[in-house]
Amino acid sequence: MIDGTALGGFPEYLPKQEAVLIATVENETLESDVAYYLHSRGELAIGEYDQPDDRFVPKQTVEVDSSVMSDTVQALLESGVEVTLSPVGKALNDAARLSEDGVLGKKQAHVYALRDIHGFSRGEAATVLNINPSTVDSQLYSARDRKDSAESFVDTLDRIVSEMN
């Protein structure tokens, strides 16, 4: 499972709060706040990590009309603050890009980006997304199937166009 640290020593996952590290954020006083996605609240919050108590203390939430993890990362990136993404944050940013054209659904894009692009294990992806590992498997299977179908379509289209010339 995700039990390491990232971005200068912040925990990647806080099990008691079901909080996943997304980014560090530079605030007005040039100190770093930290951004965690809180599954229990379905939102991305910015605040402080209290090391002695091993807990995240939210100060504010990122405004977005969605609780989809990649949507909250996009809202953070578009907010105008200086952000350094964690490995999970980078994967979720890529997931947002993958789902833009509609070939992959958001859940499929999340799993595909975490597993096949960024190399997270099945268990890590399940923890990050707060879903059952078997759901990771089924979403990944569907995403790979859609990717293969899209590649096959492009190959067929290329052959048709080359035959016309």
C-alpha positions in Angstrom: 0.0 0.0 0.0 1.0 3.6 -0.2 2.8 4.1 3.0 5.8 6.2 2.0 6.4 9.9 1.9 6.6 12.4 -1.0 7.2 16.1 -1.6 9.7 16.7 1.2 8.4 14.1 3.7 4.6 14.4 3.7 2.8 11.1 4.1 1.3 9.8 0.8 -1.7 8.4 2.6 -3.2 9.0 6.0 -5.4 6.0 6.7 -7.3 7.4 9.7 -8.5 10.3 7.5 -8.6 8.4 4.2 -6.5 11.3 2.8 -4.3 11.0 -0.3 -1.5 13.5 -0.8 -2.0 15.5 -4.0 0.4 18.4 -3.9 2.2 21.1 -2.0 0.9 24.6 -2.4 2.9 27.8 -1.9 0.9 30.3 0.2 1.3 34.1 0.6 3.9 33.8 3.3 6.1 31.6 1.1 5.5 28.6 3.3 4.2 25.3 1.9 0.8 24.1 2.6 -0.2 20.7 1.6 -3.2 19.5 -0.4 -4.9 16.2 0.4 -7.9 14.6 -1.2 -10.3 13.6 1.6 -12.4 10.6 0.5 -14.8 11.0 3.5 -15.6 14.5 2.3 -15.2 14.0 -1.4 -13.1 17.1 -1.7 -9.6 18.4 -2.1 -8.5 20.5 0.9 -5.4 22.7 1.5 -4.0 22.9 5.0 -1.2 21.8 7.3 0.2 18.4 8.1 0.5 18.1 11.9 3.5 15.7 12.2 3.3 14.9 16.0 -0.4 13.9 15.6 0.1 12.4 12.1 -2.9 14.2 10.8 -3.9 16.7 8.2 -5.6 19.9 9.3 -7.7 21.4 6.5 -7.8 25.2 6.2 -9.8 25.6 3.0 -11.2 23.5 0.2 -10.6 23.7 -3.6 -13.8 24.9 -5.2 -15.1 22.6 -7.8 -18.5 21.2 -8.8 -17.3 17.6 -8.7 -15.9 15.1 -6.2 -14.1 13.3 -9.0 -10.4 13.2 -7.9 -9.0 14.3 -11.3 -11.5 17.1 -11.5 -10.3 18.4 -8.1 -6.7 18.2 -9.2 -7.5 20.2 -12.4 -9.3 22.8 -10.3 -6.2 23.2 -8.1 -3.9 23.6 -11.1 -6.3 26.2 -12.6 -6.6 28.1 -9.3 -3.5 30.2 -10.0 -1.5 29.1 -7.0 2.0 27.6 -7.3 1.6 23.8 -7.0 4.0 20.9 -6.9 2.1 17.7 -7.7 2.8 14.4 -5.8 3.2 11.2 -7.8 -0.6 10.6 -7.2 -1.3 14.2 -8.3 0.6 13.7 -11.5 -1.2 10.5 -12.2 -4.6 12.1 -11.6 -3.6 15.1 -13.8 -2.8 12.6 -16.6 -6.1 10.8 -15.9 -8.0 14.1 -16.5 -6.2 14.5 -19.8 -7.0 10.9 -20.8 -10.7 11.3 -20.1 -11.1 14.6 -22.0 -12.0 13.1 -25.4 -14.5 10.7 -23.9 -12.7 7.5 -25.1 -12.1 6.6 -21.5 -14.5 7.3 -18.7 -13.1 9.1 -15.6 -12.9 5.9 -13.5 -11.1 4.0 -16.3 -8.8 6.9 -16.9 -7.9 7.1 -13.1 -7.1 3.4 -13.0 -5.2 3.4 -16.3 -3.1 6.4 -15.4 -2.2 5.0 -12.0 -1.5 1.5 -13.1 -0.2 1.5 -16.7 1.3 4.9 -16.9 2.6 5.6 -13.4 3.2 2.0 -12.2 1.2 2.0 -9.1 0.3 -1.5 -7.8 -3.2 -2.9 -7.8 -3.5 -2.3 -4.0 -2.0 1.2 -4.2 -4.5 2.2 -6.9 -7.3 0.8 -4.8 -6.1 2.8 -1.8 -5.7 6.0 -3.8 -9.2 5.7 -5.4 -10.8 4.3 -2.3 -12.2 1.4 -4.3 -12.1 -2.4 -4.1 -9.1 -4.0 -5.8 -11.4 -6.1 -8.0 -12.9 -2.8 -9.2 -9.4 -1.7 -10.1 -9.1 -4.9 -12.2 -12.4 -4.4 -14.0 -11.8 -0.7 -14.8 -8.2 -1.5 -16.0 -9.5 -4.3 -18.2 -12.1 -1.9 -19.7 -9.6 0.9 -20.2 -7.1 -1.4 -21.9 -9.9 -2.8 -24.2 -10.9 0.7 -25.2 -7.3 1.7 -25.8 -6.8 -1.4 -28.0 -10.0 -0.6 -29.9 -8.9 3.0 -30.5 -5.5 1.8 -31.8 -7.1 -0.7 -34.1 -9.4 2.0 -35.5 -6.5 4.3 -36.2 -4.6 1.4 -37.8 -7.5 0.6 -40.1 -8.1 4.2 -40.9 -4.4 4.6 -41.9 -4.6 1.6 -44.1 -7.7 2.9 -45.9 -6.1 6.3 -46.4 -2.9 4.8 -47.7 -4.8 2.5 -50.1 -6.6 5.6 -51.6 -3.3 7.2 -52.5 
